[in-house]
Amino acid sequence: MKQHVTTPAQLGYDYQDVYLRAADNTRLHAWLIHPKKPTLGTVYFLHGNAENISTHFRATLWLLNHGYEVFALDYRGYGLSEGKPDVPAVFSDIDAGAQWLYSHIRTEPRPLYLYGQSLGASLAITFASNYKPFKQRFNGLITEAAFARFDTIAKHVASQHWLTWGAQYPAKWLIGREHDPLDAIAQLDNLPKLMIHSVDDQIIPYRFGTQLFDAAPEPKQRVVARGAHIRAAADAQVRSSMLAFMQQFAHPEMPLAR
């Protein structure tokens, strides 16, 4: 979706528009949203497949209320970002955001986390595996409702409606596996990972999250949530788990633990 629905200012949060360029010169747009409390750390937020940051950023408001600055990027073709949505070009977009963020916080070092939901969670896993300085620049990775393979989720989505039921096997056969999170996550050893998935998720079934968690190397933590797709943070216990994870790994010298 191109049109913005809401801005952080309309909900009482100070923010700035950030414009940056991907490696192919595609102009991208993001928001840097400032917390109301002294900044404890920065969260790089990757949203899901639908709409754009103007709707998805609401999922991070509670982080702002706890002192975490949020950097929310729109991939190419979303919101005010130019271009057309595409894989693997989207990883260039995420890379541009990571580089901008690193330069932004370098003068005032503070913890940095990558947090993705749904499609954004799956992209985050593959990006973390491919981005060489990730383990040096990010304190941890948080995923909510990630899927394991692109072809498998395409088949699942096609199977959910009679109009697309016949397309599920062509979709599976035609989509390659070179960017799959299930393969990428095996490379994320020595990186703290918090993986959240709801057992009630009807969009990306819980079994996909289990596949990813089982394949992930240590250190890793798991939160089994309840409720609808990417609504886990509505639960105070899930929020507490996320905050505890970020506090635990705020300092790289801290020992890694399950």
VENJOUR-V314182 format. One record per residue. N is the residue number from 1. RES is the residue in one small letter. PSI is psi in whole degrees, -180 to 180 (999 if undefined). OMEGA is omega in radians with two decimals (* if undefined). Layout:
# VENJOUR-V314182
n:res:psi:omega
N:RES:PSI:OMEGA
N:RES:PSI:OMEGA
This chain:
# VENJOUR-V314182
n:res:psi:omega
1:m:135:-3.10
2:k:-38:-3.04
3:q:138:3.03
4:h:139:-3.11
5:v:-45:-3.08
6:t:152:3.01
7:t:158:3.08
8:p:-35:-3.12
9:a:-34:3.13
10:q:-20:3.11
11:l:9:3.03
12:g:18:-3.11
13:y:136:3.08
14:d:139:-3.13
15:y:168:3.03
16:q:146:3.02
17:d:135:3.10
18:v:128:3.06
19:y:134:-3.10
20:l:172:-3.09
21:r:133:2.99
22:a:173:-3.09
23:a:-30:3.13
24:d:14:3.09
25:n:9:3.04
26:t:130:-3.12
27:r:127:-3.07
28:l:156:3.13
29:h:144:3.10
30:a:166:3.00
31:w:136:2.92
32:l:111:-3.02
33:i:127:-3.01
34:h:139:3.12
35:p:162:3.12
36:k:-16:3.10
37:k:169:3.03
38:p:139:-3.00
39:t:122:3.09
40:l:-28:-3.08
41:g:180:-3.11
42:t:137:3.10
43:v:120:3.05
44:y:113:-2.99
45:f:126:3.08
46:l:118:-3.02
47:h:176:-3.11
48:g:-170:-2.94
49:n:-34:-3.02
50:a:158:2.95
51:e:-134:-3.13
52:n:-171:-3.05
53:i:-22:-3.07
54:s:-18:3.03
55:t:-39:-3.05
56:h:-26:-3.07
57:f:-20:3.11
58:r:-26:3.13
59:a:-12:-3.10
60:t:1:-3.07
61:l:-38:-3.12
62:w:-31:3.08
63:l:-40:3.08
64:l:-38:-3.13
65:n:-16:3.11
66:h:11:3.03
67:g:13:-3.14
68:y:125:3.03
69:e:141:-3.10
70:v:128:3.02
71:f:111:-3.06
72:a:118:-3.08
73:l:139:2.92
74:d:126:3.09
75:y:163:3.10
76:r:135:-3.13
77:g:-10:3.13
78:y:141:3.05
79:g:-129:-3.11
80:l:2:3.10
81:s:138:-3.13
82:e:175:3.06
83:g:-172:3.14
84:k:140:-3.14
85:p:135:-3.09
86:d:148:2.95
87:v:129:0.29
88:p:6:-3.07
89:a:-29:-3.12
90:v:-29:3.13
91:f:-27:3.03
92:s:-35:3.09
93:d:-48:-3.12
94:i:-38:3.09
95:d:-45:3.14
96:a:-40:3.10
97:g:-41:3.14
98:a:-41:3.13
99:q:-42:3.10
100:w:-44:-3.12
101:l:-44:-3.11
102:y:-42:3.11
103:s:-31:-3.13
104:h:-42:-3.05
105:i:-5:-3.05
106:r:-37:-3.11
107:t:-20:3.10
108:e:78:-3.00
109:p:132:3.06
110:r:162:-3.10
111:p:142:-3.12
112:l:129:-3.11
113:y:146:3.02
114:l:125:-3.09
115:y:117:-3.14
116:g:147:3.08
117:q:134:3.03
118:s:-121:3.07
119:l:-42:3.13
120:g:-34:3.10
121:a:-42:3.13
122:s:-42:3.07
123:l:-38:-3.12
124:a:-40:-3.14
125:i:-48:-3.13
126:t:-40:3.11
127:f:-45:-3.13
128:a:-35:3.12
129:s:-37:-3.05
130:n:-24:-3.07
131:y:106:-2.96
132:k:-44:-3.11
133:p:13:-3.01
134:f:-50:-3.05
135:k:-24:3.11
136:q:-28:-3.04
137:r:-25:-3.12
138:f:139:3.12
139:n:-20:-3.13
140:g:169:-3.13
141:l:130:3.10
142:i:126:3.13
143:t:143:3.04
144:e:120:3.07
145:a:46:3.08
146:a:150:3.00
147:f:161:-3.01
148:a:-41:-3.11
149:r:143:-3.14
150:f:-42:-3.10
151:d:-35:-3.13
152:t:-41:3.13
153:i:-34:3.08
154:a:-43:3.11
155:k:-42:-3.14
156:h:-46:-3.13
157:v:-43:-3.14
158:a:-31:-3.08
159:s:-9:-3.03
160:q:-9:-3.10
161:h:143:-3.07
162:w:-28:-3.14
163:l:-29:-3.09
164:t:3:-3.05
165:w:-41:-3.10
166:g:-13:-3.11
167:a:-4:-3.00
168:q:-39:-3.13
169:y:-41:3.00
170:p:-39:3.12
171:a:-43:-3.14
172:k:-41:-3.09
173:w:-32:-3.01
174:l:-14:-3.08
175:i:126:-3.13
176:g:173:-3.08
177:r:14:-3.04
178:e:-14:-3.13
179:h:19:-3.03
180:d:133:3.10
181:p:-33:-3.09
182:l:-34:3.08
183:d:-38:-3.08
184:a:-35:-3.00
185:i:-24:3.13
186:a:-19:-3.12
187:q:-3:-3.00
188:l:45:3.03
189:d:156:-3.13
190:n:19:3.04
191:l:122:3.10
192:p:132:-3.09
193:k:131:3.01
194:l:120:-3.02
195:m:119:-3.04
196:i:136:3.08
197:h:139:3.12
198:s:137:3.09
199:v:-15:-3.13
200:d:1:-3.04
201:d:121:3.13
202:q:-12:-3.12
203:i:-53:3.05
204:i:100:-3.02
205:p:150:-3.09
206:y:-32:-3.08
207:r:-29:3.11
208:f:-39:3.08
209:g:-37:3.10
210:t:-42:3.08
211:q:-46:-3.11
212:l:-45:-3.11
213:f:-42:-3.14
214:d:-32:-3.12
215:a:-16:-3.06
216:a:136:3.05
217:p:164:3.05
218:e:156:-0.04
219:p:140:-3.13
220:k:149:3.07
221:q:151:-3.08
222:r:139:3.02
223:v:118:3.08
224:v:113:-3.04
225:a:174:3.02
226:r:159:3.08
227:g:-176:-3.02
228:a:170:-3.14
229:h:132:-3.12
230:i:41:3.04
231:r:17:-3.06
232:a:-37:-3.06
233:a:-4:3.01
234:a:-18:3.14
235:d:125:-3.10
236:a:-32:3.14
237:q:-37:3.08
238:v:-43:3.09
239:r:-44:3.13
240:s:-38:3.12
241:s:-41:3.12
242:m:-45:3.13
243:l:-42:3.13
244:a:-40:3.11
245:f:-47:-3.10
246:m:-36:3.09
247:q:-38:-3.13
248:q:-39:-3.05
249:f:23:3.13
250:a:-25:-3.13
251:h:119:-3.06
252:p:-27:-3.10
253:e:-11:-3.14
254:m:141:-3.14
255:p:142:3.12
256:l:137:-3.11
257:a:157:3.13
258:r:999:*
